[in-house]
Amino acid sequence: MKTLFLPILAALTFTTTNSAFALNICSMTFNSSNERETFKKIYPGSVHELVPDDKNPNWLKDQCKSGIKCDVLLISGHFGGTFFGEKSSQILALHDLEDLSCQHSCDSILGAKQVYLMGCNTLADKTPDHRSIDTYLKVLVQDGFPRSIAEDVVASRYANFGLSMAERMSLAFNHSESLYGFSSTGPLGALAAPLLREAVTRNASVQELDQALKSAFSGTSFRVVHPQNEIQSETQRLSCKLRSKDTSTREAGYEQALTQAPLSKYFDLFLNHSDDSALKRAFELLPSARDKLESLAQSISEKSEVLIGIGVKVLKLRHELQLISDQEYKSKLEIMIESRLKLGLDYISLDQLCDIAQSDLSLSFQSNYLNYASYSNRSYYEHLAGCFNHVSQDALSTLKDWAVQSNDDSTRREGLITLASRWSPSEMNTLQQMALNWGARDRLELQLSLKQKVAVEDPQWNQTLNEARGLSGNARDSILWRSFPSLIHRVRNLSACLSAASEFQTFDSLGTHWNCYDAFPQEISVLALIQSAQKYSRLEPSHNPEKADDFILGGFQRLREQHAVNRSQCLTLTNALQIPGNKIKQNWNCMNQI
């Protein structure tokens, strides 16, 4: 994670004097490219960018399979357990690097001799710095990280369990000679680039380069790590066992961690895989480990007061391993939810509480939760209720009253989305009567929430549908397309236009949805965007989520420009996105553009 903008840094290793041997320098750029471009000029043809301009979430696996071999690997961007950038939807998660390293499925890239990890905290240990746990958590959240992920990162940096960032990087790049990065915050790229260039051009060996870089970056938190010295080989082997795809291997790893190893070192893996059958089996075979694990779990809960999500994970682990009963687990979760609501409900806590609600489908949204609501944040509570599998009757009655009686459009629309499956037939009739006085956007939201199909009252279109009856795929769509362009100018609203667009069956025809939104931009709704994006996902031949996400992001910008979306609805759009990098960017949009 960086508090300042830090672009990619690159360095080259020399064997004799200043004459470089032929190196293949691989670059992964998630922010600015100052240093990468500097080295391109010095060593033309040697620098190869691996991060694509598109949003393909499988880009790293594709590069691993490409056969490219890296002598030097350069990674740069904001870092918070994940490399990311302000202008890119691509990300690089540390846990993915660890998995690839353990599987030996990307050694040609991750086995680079020198690796530059140019972001804040990339080579941090557990030593506290100038930031508190709470401060670092806020920084990550403000950058768009969901709170649950942000807490995992903060725990990896400061908590008394799990490997440090430096150890995890050493696991990911265990075949490398030197890792270069920062133990805390790092400098701007504009300041770092000339220092790096000076250090690189005057050195002839790895040892001299290490020292020159330390000297050039003196006064910063720059750090050099040699993986073989940073992480013990046994720690490396056990960490990989616990990440194995083979169940018996993981079970053996859990047994070793529970009996032989310092359990706290691997406890983050226990928390993140508490429902793993291999863990449960290992725990059943080792009853003597019960007190050891329970003691550590309670200790971590007591020391992680700010990290609510970590507390929930600890609770879930204890429940999965039958250290606490179903009733005690549910009761403690309900206490956690109400305690958090007492502090106030905002965008970030709403997202986290939804995660908690969905972690146990037996939980109910209770009427006493509404005691902490205010008129201005009612839409948050409506959204939160929708995250629960059950809503108490009293709470449901109040929420319905809010949706029906509110003069605030956004509160009404949030209620329609949240309560979509909970209206009785008589209530539906009442809503439809009330909708006669609503705006077109609200009427569309109601129709979609009630799953009503709108009839297109156009003789020419209906004749075209008759001609296409019995046909499917391209044959059907080609007939429909003859009439659709002119229909757009004859229908009265977006609802009717989307109803016509829903008749198309092939991926190539999905542009019809955009045609509708272009024709009726003032009527775009949250549910309409999500349903259109879902159709993209169903019909996309390669199941690439990029275009589906683009649909939602493009629609969001239109809603934002019209001031027609609030933060709780923005979170609904965020959760509908499929690409992790897009979720981070959209979280930032929701917090800073609305």
DRENTISE-716782 format. One record per residue (C-alpha): residue in three letters; x, y, z. Coordinates in steps of 0.2 Angstrom, whole numbers, plus 5000, padded with zeros to 4 digits. Layout:
ALAXYZ ...
END
This chain:
MET500050005000 LYS500750174996 THR500250345003 LEU501050424988 PHE501050384970 LEU502450264966 PRO502850194949 ILE503850044944 LEU505650034947 ALA506849924938 ALA508649874940 LEU509949764931 THR511249654937 PHE512949654929 THR514349524929 THR515849624924 THR516149814924 ASN514749904915 SER514349784902 ALA512749694904 PHE512449524898 ALA510749494889 LEU509349504901 ASN507549484899 ILE506749614910 CYS504849574914 SER503849724920 MET502149724929 THR501549904929 PHE499949944939 ASN500250134940 SER501450254932 SER502950194922 ASN504250324925 GLU505650204929 ARG505150064917 GLU505250194902 THR506950254909 PHE507650074907 LYS506850054890 LYS507850194884 ILE509450124892 TYR509149944887 PRO508049954871 GLY507249784868 SER507549714885 VAL505949764894 HIS504349674892 GLU502749724900 LEU501649584906 VAL500149674912 PRO498849684897 ASP497849844893 ASP496249744894 LYS495349674910 ASN495649494907 PRO495649424925 ASN496749274920 TRP498149374913 LEU499449314925 LYS499049124922 ASP499149164903 GLN500849244905 CYS501449094915 LYS500948984901 SER501649094887 GLY503449024890 ILE504249194893 LYS505749184905 CYS506149334916 ASP507949364923 VAL507349524932 LEU505549554937 LEU504849724941 ILE503249754950 SER502549924954 GLY500949994960 HIS499950034976 PHE500049884987 GLY498949815001 GLY499149635000 THR498749664982 PHE499649774969 PHE498349884960 GLY498350054952 GLU497250214950 LYS496950194932 SER496950004929 SER495749874933 GLN497149744933 ILE497749684950 LEU499049564957 ALA498649474973 LEU500049414984 HIS499049254989 ASP498949214970 LEU500849224969 GLU501049114984 ASP499948984976 LEU500848984959 SER502548974968 CYS501948824978 GLN501248734963 HIS502848774952 SER501648834938 CYS502548994935 ASP504348974939 SER504949054923 ILE504249214929 LEU504249204948 GLY506049124947 ALA506849294942 LYS508449314950 GLN508049494955 VAL506349554960 TYR505849734962 LEU504249744973 MET504049934972 GLY502549974984 CYS502350015002 ASN502549875015 THR503049745001 LEU504449685012 ALA503849735029 ASP504049625045 LYS502849635060 THR503749775068 PRO502549925071 ASP502950085061 HIS502150265062 ARG500450195058 SER499250115070 ILE498149965065 ASP496650075064 THR497550205053 TYR498150075040 LEU496450005040 LYS495650165035 VAL496950195022 LEU496550035013 VAL494750055014 GLN494850235007 ASP495850154992 GLY494350044989 PHE494749884997 PRO493249795005 ARG493449795023 SER493549605025 ILE495049605013 ALA495849765021 GLU495749675038 ASP496649525031 VAL498049645025 VAL498149735041 ALA498249575050 SER499649515039 ARG500649675043 TYR500349705061 ALA499449555070 ASN500249425080 PHE499949285068 GLY500249235051 LEU501849265041 SER502549435038 MET502449525021 ALA504249495019 GLU504149305023 ARG502649295011 MET503549374997 SER505049265000 LEU503849114999 ALA503149184982 PHE504949214975 ASN505949074984 HIS507049044969 SER507649234968 GLU509249294974 SER508749464980 LEU507049554983 TYR506949744983 GLY505549834991 PHE505049935006 SER504649895025 SER503450045026 THR502950185015 GLY503950225000 PRO504450374990 LEU503650454974 GLY504250374958 ALA504850544952 LEU506050544966 ALA506550364966 ALA506950354947 PRO508550454946 LEU509150374962 LEU508850204955 ARG509650244939 GLU511250314948 ALA511350144958 VAL511150034943 THR512350114931 ARG513850114943 ASN513849934949 ALA514549774942 SER513949634954 VAL512449584964 GLN513249624981 GLU513749794975 LEU512049824967 ASP511249784984 GLN512349904993 ALA512150044980 LEU510250034981 LYS510250045000 SER511350194999 ALA510350274985 PHE508750254995 SER509450295012 GLY508150395022 THR506750285016 SER506150115021 PHE507050035007 ARG507449855011 VAL508449715003 VAL507849535007 HIS508749365002 PRO507249245002 GLN508349095008 ASN508849195023 GLU507149265026 ILE506049115027 GLN506548945033 SER506448795021 GLU505248705033 THR504148855034 GLN504048865016 ARG503648675014 LEU502348675027 SER501548835019 CYS501448755003 LYS500748595010 LEU499248695017 ARG498948775000 SER499048604991 LYS497648554980 ASP497748374986 THR496648345001 SER497848215010 THR499348335008 ARG498348475016 GLU497748355030 ALA499548305034 GLY500048495034 TYR498648535046 GLU499248395057 GLN501048465057 ALA500448635061 LEU499448585075 THR500748475083 GLN502548525078 ALA502548705071 PRO502148865079 LEU500348865076 SER500249055075 LYS501349065060 TYR499948975049 PHE498449035058 ASP497849145044 LEU497748995033 PHE496648905046 LEU495549065047 ASN495349075028 HIS494948895026 SER493948845041 ASP492748745031 ASP494148635023 SER493748455026 ALA495548415027 LEU495748535042 LYS494248455051 ARG494848285048 ALA496648325055 PHE495748415070 GLU494748255074 LEU496248155074 LEU497148265086 PRO496048295101 SER497548355111 ALA497648505100 ARG495948565105 ASP496548675120 LYS498048735110 LEU496948805095 GLU495648865107 SER496848965117 LEU497649045102 ALA495949085094 GLN495349175110 SER497049265111 ILE496849335093 SER495049385096 GLU495549485111 LYS496949575102 SER495949605086 GLU494649725093 VAL494749845079 LEU494749695066 ILE492949645067 GLY493049535051 ILE494549435059 GLY493449415075 VAL492049335064 LYS493349225055 VAL493949165072 LEU492249135078 LYS491849035062 LEU493348925064 ARG492848885082 HIS491148845076 GLU491748735061 LEU492848635073 GLN491448615085 LEU492348715099 ILE490748815101 SER488848765098 ASP487748815084 GLN486748925096 GLU488349005104 TYR489049045087 LYS487349125081 SER487149225097 LYS488949295096 LEU488749345078 GLU487049435082 ILE487949525096 MET489349575084 ILE488149645071 GLU487149745084 SER488749815092 ARG489349875075 LEU487649955071 LYS487750055087 LEU489350135080 GLY488350195065 LEU488050115047 ASP488950185032 TYR489550115016 ILE491050015022 SER490149945037 LEU488649895027 ASP489749795015 GLN490549705030 LEU488949675039 CYS488249595023 ASP489749475022 ILE489349425040 ALA487549405037 GLN487849295022 SER489149185031 ASP487749105041 LEU486049085032 SER485149045048 LEU485449225054 SER483849345054 PHE483749535052 GLN483049585068 SER481849735071 ASN482949805085 TYR484249835072 LEU483149975065 ASN483250065082 TYR484950135076 ALA484350195059 SER484050375054 TYR483050455040 SER484550495030 ASN485250315031 ARG483650215029 SER484250145012 TYR485750065020 TYR484649975032 GLU483549915018 HIS485049855009 LEU485749765024 ALA484049675027 GLY484249605009 CYS485849525014 PHE484949415027 ASN484149255022 HIS482749295035 VAL481949455040 SER480849465056 GLN479049505053 ASP479149665063 ALA480649725053 LEU479949675037 SER478349775040 THR479349935044 LEU480449915029 LYS478949905018 ASP478250055026 TRP479850145022 ALA479850095004 VAL478050135001 GLN477950295011 SER479550375007 ASN479650534997 ASP481450504994 ASP481650414977 SER483250324981 THR482550254997 ARG481050184988 ARG482050104974 GLU483250024987 GLY481649954996 LEU481049884979 ILE482649794976 THR482849724994 LEU481049674996 ALA480849604978 SER480349424984 ARG479449475000 TRP477949574993 SER476249484995 PRO475049484980 SER473949614988 GLU475449724992 MET476049704974 ASN474349764968 THR474449914979 LEU476249954973 GLN475649944955 GLN474350074958 MET475550184967 ALA476750174953 LEU475650264942 ASN476250424950 TRP478050374950 GLY479350424938 ALA479850304924 ARG481450244932 ASP480550194948 ARG479150104938 LEU480550004929 GLU481349964945 LEU479649894951 GLN479349794936 LEU481049714937 SER480949684955 LEU479249594953 LYS479949504937 GLN478549574927 LYS478749564908 VAL478149714899 ALA477149684883 VAL477749784868 GLU476149864860 ASP476849884843 PRO475949794828 GLN477549794817 TRP478649714831 ASN477349584835 GLN477249534817 THR479149514817 LEU478949404833 ASN477749294824 GLU478949274809 ALA480349224821 ARG479249104831 GLY479948924831 LEU481748994827 SER483249014838 GLY484949084838 ASN485649184824 ALA484149134813 ARG482949214825 ASP483949364829 SER484249414811 ILE482349424809 LEU482149524824 TRP483549644820 ARG482549694804 SER481249784815 PHE482149824831 PRO483149984825 SER481550074820 LEU480550004835 ILE481750104847 HIS481050264840 ARG479250204842 VAL479250134860 ARG478750254874 ASN480050204887 LEU481550104892 SER480449964900 ALA479649924883 CYS481349944874 LEU482249814886 SER480749694884 ALA481049694865 ALA482949674868 SER482649524879 GLU481949434864 PHE483649414856 GLN484649264860 THR486449274854 PHE487949364861 ASP488149474845 SER486449554848 LEU486749614865 GLY487149784859 THR485249804858 HIS485249834877 TRP486449984874 ASN485350044861 CYS483950054873 TYR484950144886 ASP485650264873 ALA483850304868 PHE483150324886 PRO484650384897 GLN483550464910 GLU482650304914 ILE484250184918 SER484050094934 VAL485149984945 LEU484149824942 ALA484049844923 LEU485949864922 ILE486249714933 GLN485049604923 SER485849664906 ALA487549624913 GLN486949454918 LYS486349414901 TYR488049464894 SER488849334906 ARG487649204901 LEU487949224882 GLU489749274881 PRO490549134872 SER492149134882 HIS491349174898 ASN492449324899 PRO491649444912 GLU492549604905 LYS491049654895 ALA489749624908 ASP490749734920 ASP490949864907 PHE489049874906 ILE488849904924 LEU490250024925 GLY489650124910 GLY487850134917 PHE488550184934 GLN489350334926 ARG487750384918 LEU486750364935 ARG488050464944 GLU488050614931 GLN486150614934 HIS486350604953 ALA485150454952 VAL486150334963 ASN486550334981 ARG487850234990 SER486850084995 GLN486350064977 CYS488150094972 LEU488649944983 THR487349834974 LEU488249874958 THR489949844965 ASN489449674971 ALA488749634954 LEU490449654946 GLN491549504943 ILE493249564941 PRO494149604958 GLY495049754951 ASN493449824945 LYS492649804963 ILE494149904971 LYS493950044958 GLN492050044960 ASN492150044979 TRP493250204977 ASN491950274966 CYS490550244978 MET491450324992 ASN492150474983 GLN491050514968 ILE489350504977 
END
